[in-house]
């Protein structure tokens, strides 16, 4: 399960991980912190590896 730590997300730009998600599990409303739909997430970790 992928968890977004909102305190580490700047929340002032489009999330760069959105296009990395192969299954569309990451969404973002405006410039708020993104959310992950864990039902869709396949735990490929491309989003995690992008921000390590």
HELIX and SHEET records of a PDB file:
HELIX    1   1 UNK A    6  UNK A    8  5                                   3    
HELIX    2   2 UNK A   18  UNK A   20  5                                   3    
HELIX    3   3 UNK A   46  UNK A   50  1                                   5    
SHEET    1   A 2 UNK A  26  UNK A  27  0                                        
SHEET    2   A 2 UNK A  35  UNK A  36 -1                                        
END                                                                             
